[in-house]
Amino acid sequence: MSRYFTFADYRRFGDRHGYDYRADPRDLRDDQWVGRGEMHEQTLRGGLSLIATDVCNRVGYTATAEQRPGLSIRMMLDGQVDVQVPQREAFSLRAGTAMTSHHREPVEMRGVHPGSVRLRGVSLRIPAEFDVDLLQQPALQQALQGSEGGCRHWAIPHTLVPALSQLFDSPWQGDLDALWREGLALQILAVGLQADDLHGATTRTLRAGQHARLERVRDFLREDPSHEHSLVELAQIACMSPSSLRRHFVQQYGCSVFDYLHEQRMHHAEQGLRERGWSVEQAAAATGYRHPSNFAAAFRKRFGLVPSRWRTGPSKVG
């Protein structure tokens, strides 16, 4: 069930799961809601922890985790978090991507969460003391007991997304729901243990100059979100074939060309509604939507509120 969260709620969640949340003090009035949505936490057999969150954040914040020994899988369904982990370059965990990290010693990780964004994701945590004999999987044993830690950034298989989405509206009840969630947790674990790193693929395929051309495409999408962009037109800007642009864009940025365009359109509309006083019709036109009703539906799916409500929003925790 959807509810409103204060920053104190976030900190209590952080205390349970090892996160330290920080934000601009000016955004942290005690009576002001900072997020709206839902959180589901469940402990499964053997100590596995499955968490599903779907929250629209009104303010930005930074979450620093003292990553305890064990294995963690974080999957992003909507939104974006900029991630900093030791011994690898920072990257953006975007919609449709995930990360797997495993360490034998405590490691500090940091995630920068933007404001005015809907974040919907699923996390699975396997503690270092998990009894690997329960599953008899050598890959899991190596991740938990091997001498080297690691972090991989990977693409979520499309076939897994519908099941992940059902975590927020389970078709099951009682003991059957617990059994279903445990089964899904095992699917997440299997995928997270064997998925290929997106950045490894990028290193092999991108040649000198291709990154700059991809950046031109990104800049074009960001600067003119109302334009009716086509893959052929964007491929010409990148001096690539449409299929090469599609492949390299996902490898470089962790999302498709048009997923990125949609994100830019929603961000542009959110700013216009909140800062410039746009009407719903103005926001729709400024983001390439011919029909305000279609824009309103997309905006609500993205942020969890209809555009007219987002312009002001409730000021109290409800």
Secondary structure in CASP SS format (residue, H / E / C, confidence):
PFRMAT SS
TARGET T0000
AUTHOR 0000-0000-0000
METHOD secondary structure of the structure
MODEL  1
M C 1.00
S C 1.00
R E 1.00
Y E 1.00
F E 1.00
T C 1.00
F H 1.00
A H 1.00
D H 1.00
Y H 1.00
R H 1.00
R H 1.00
F H 1.00
G H 1.00
D H 1.00
R H 1.00
H H 1.00
G C 1.00
Y E 1.00
D E 1.00
Y E 1.00
R E 1.00
A C 1.00
D C 1.00
P H 1.00
R H 1.00
D H 1.00
L C 1.00
R C 1.00
D C 1.00
D C 1.00
Q C 1.00
W C 1.00
V C 1.00
G E 1.00
R E 1.00
G E 1.00
E E 1.00
M E 1.00
H E 1.00
E E 1.00
Q E 1.00
T E 1.00
L C 1.00
R H 1.00
G H 1.00
G H 1.00
L C 1.00
S E 1.00
L E 1.00
I E 1.00
A E 1.00
T E 1.00
D E 1.00
V E 1.00
C E 1.00
N E 1.00
R C 1.00
V C 1.00
G C 1.00
Y E 1.00
T E 1.00
A E 1.00
T E 1.00
A E 1.00
E E 1.00
Q E 1.00
R C 1.00
P C 1.00
G E 1.00
L E 1.00
S E 1.00
I E 1.00
R E 1.00
M E 1.00
M E 1.00
L E 1.00
D E 1.00
G C 1.00
Q E 1.00
V E 1.00
D E 1.00
V E 1.00
Q E 1.00
V C 1.00
P C 1.00
Q C 1.00
R C 1.00
E C 1.00
A C 1.00
F E 1.00
S E 1.00
L E 1.00
R E 1.00
A C 1.00
G C 1.00
T E 1.00
A E 1.00
M E 1.00
T E 1.00
S E 1.00
H E 1.00
H E 1.00
R C 1.00
E C 1.00
P C 1.00
V E 1.00
E E 1.00
M E 1.00
R E 1.00
G E 1.00
V E 1.00
H E 1.00
P C 1.00
G C 1.00
S C 1.00
V E 1.00
R E 1.00
L E 1.00
R E 1.00
G E 1.00
V E 1.00
S E 1.00
L E 1.00
R E 1.00
I E 1.00
P E 1.00
A C 1.00
E C 1.00
F C 1.00
D C 1.00
V H 1.00
D H 1.00
L H 1.00
L C 1.00
Q C 1.00
Q C 1.00
P H 1.00
A H 1.00
L H 1.00
Q H 1.00
Q H 1.00
A H 1.00
L H 1.00
Q H 1.00
G C 1.00
S C 1.00
E C 1.00
G C 1.00
G E 1.00
C E 1.00
R E 1.00
H E 1.00
W E 1.00
A E 1.00
I C 1.00
P C 1.00
H H 1.00
T H 1.00
L H 1.00
V H 1.00
P H 1.00
A H 1.00
L H 1.00
S H 1.00
Q H 1.00
L H 1.00
F H 1.00
D C 1.00
S C 1.00
P C 1.00
W C 1.00
Q C 1.00
G H 1.00
D H 1.00
L H 1.00
D H 1.00
A H 1.00
L H 1.00
W H 1.00
R H 1.00
E H 1.00
G H 1.00
L H 1.00
A H 1.00
L H 1.00
Q H 1.00
I H 1.00
L H 1.00
A H 1.00
V H 1.00
G H 1.00
L H 1.00
Q H 1.00
A C 1.00
D C 1.00
D C 1.00
L H 1.00
H H 1.00
G H 1.00
A H 1.00
T H 1.00
T H 1.00
R H 1.00
T H 1.00
L C 1.00
R C 1.00
A C 1.00
G C 1.00
Q H 1.00
H H 1.00
A H 1.00
R H 1.00
L H 1.00
E H 1.00
R H 1.00
V H 1.00
R H 1.00
D H 1.00
F H 1.00
L H 1.00
R H 1.00
E H 1.00
D C 1.00
P C 1.00
S C 1.00
H C 1.00
E C 1.00
H C 1.00
S C 1.00
L H 1.00
V H 1.00
E H 1.00
L H 1.00
A H 1.00
Q H 1.00
I H 1.00
A H 1.00
C C 1.00
M C 1.00
S C 1.00
P H 1.00
S H 1.00
S H 1.00
L H 1.00
R H 1.00
R H 1.00
H H 1.00
F H 1.00
V H 1.00
Q H 1.00
Q H 1.00
Y H 1.00
G C 1.00
C C 1.00
S C 1.00
V H 1.00
F H 1.00
D H 1.00
Y H 1.00
L H 1.00
H H 1.00
E H 1.00
Q H 1.00
R H 1.00
M H 1.00
H H 1.00
H H 1.00
A H 1.00
E H 1.00
Q H 1.00
G H 1.00
L H 1.00
R H 1.00
E H 1.00
R C 1.00
G C 1.00
W C 1.00
S C 1.00
V H 1.00
E H 1.00
Q H 1.00
A H 1.00
A H 1.00
A H 1.00
A H 1.00
T C 1.00
G C 1.00
Y C 1.00
R C 1.00
H C 1.00
P H 1.00
S H 1.00
N H 1.00
F H 1.00
A H 1.00
A H 1.00
A H 1.00
F H 1.00
R H 1.00
K H 1.00
R H 1.00
F H 1.00
G C 1.00
L C 1.00
V C 1.00
P H 1.00
S H 1.00
R H 1.00
W H 1.00
R C 1.00
T C 1.00
G C 1.00
P C 1.00
S C 1.00
K C 1.00
V C 1.00
G C 1.00
END
